[in-house]
Every structure is written in C-alpha cells, then in structure tokens.
C-alpha cells in the first residue's frame, strides 16, 4: 500500500493542485495511517487502488517534488509483502 502525508496535502500551493487532481480518484479518506509516529504531522492518507497504480502515481509525484516537499510512504517490504511499518519513498 502507498500513502501520502496529510499535512503536505493540506498546503495550498499551485503545485499541489496538480497532485490533488492526480490522486483525487484514488483517495480513501477513511484510511488514515500514522506513517511517522515520532512527528506531529506524521499522518497519511492511503491510496485506495492497486499497488501498480499507486506506485505509478508516486513516481509521477517524485518527478515534480522532492521526498521532503511531498512525503509519500509505502509499507511494502523488499520481498514484496505488506509490512507493519511505513517508510518514505
């Protein structure tokens, strides 16, 4: 599964409007996860689509934004299984 940081999405900038259009169809507001437990703004919303589509969305986001400008997370381990912890992608 993939998720995008809520605090970063809440920022109102011209660049983030592009992201809202991209992820709007696959957002599941009922699935909020604590991706970074040690941070006050560590909550993220899960992308409700298959992993291949979510990975493609994150790839497009990475072409425009750095990892710190718009934080995206995955809980897929190196072996391809779904893990319990989230890491930045």
N, C-alpha and C positions, 0 to 999 in steps of 0.2 A: 504494500500500500504506500501511497505517497500523500503528503500533506503540505500545506502552505501556511506560514505564520500569519496569525490573525492581526497582530499589531502592524506588520508590514503591509497587509492588505488594506488596513484602515487609513493609511496615509493617503491623502488626496493630492495626487500629482498627475500631471498629464501622462507620464509614462506608465503609471499604474492603471490607467483607464484601459490601456491595451490588454493588460493582464486580466482585468475584470471581464472583458469581452471574451477572452480565451478560456477562462475557467468557469464562467457562469453556468454553462450547461452541465458541468460535472461536479459542482459543489454540493456537498451534503452537510447542511448546517446542523444536523442532528448529531453528527460525528465530530466532536471536538476532542482532541487528544493533548496531553501535556508532553510536548516533544522535548522541551528543555526545562526540566524540573528546577534547576538552580537559577532560573531567570524569571523576573516578574512578568515578562511578555513571552513566555515560552509556550503558549497555547497555539495550536494549529488546527486548521480545518482539513478534513480528509477529502481527497478527490474520489468521488464515487463513480469509478469507471474501471475498466480492466487495466492491469499494470502496464501493458504496452502503450496504451493511450496516455496514461498518466506520465509515463517516462518520456514520451514524446513532448507532452506539454511542458514538463520540467526542462527538457532540452531546449525548447524554444525560449523559455524564460531565461535560461542561462546565456543564451546568445545576446540578450539585451541587458541583463542585470548581473551583478556580482553576487557571490554567496552571502555577503553581508548586507547588500541592499534589499534583497528579497529572499528570505530564508525558506528553503524547501527542504523537506525531510523524507526519508524512506525508512521503513522498518524491515526491508528485505535484506537478508544476510548474504554473505558471499557465496553460499551454497545454493541460493535461490529460494530459501524458505522464509516464511514470515517470522520475524523475531519479536521480542518484547520491548526492545529499546529502539529509539528513533535516532538517526544520525543525519547530519546535513549532507545534501547532495547539490 
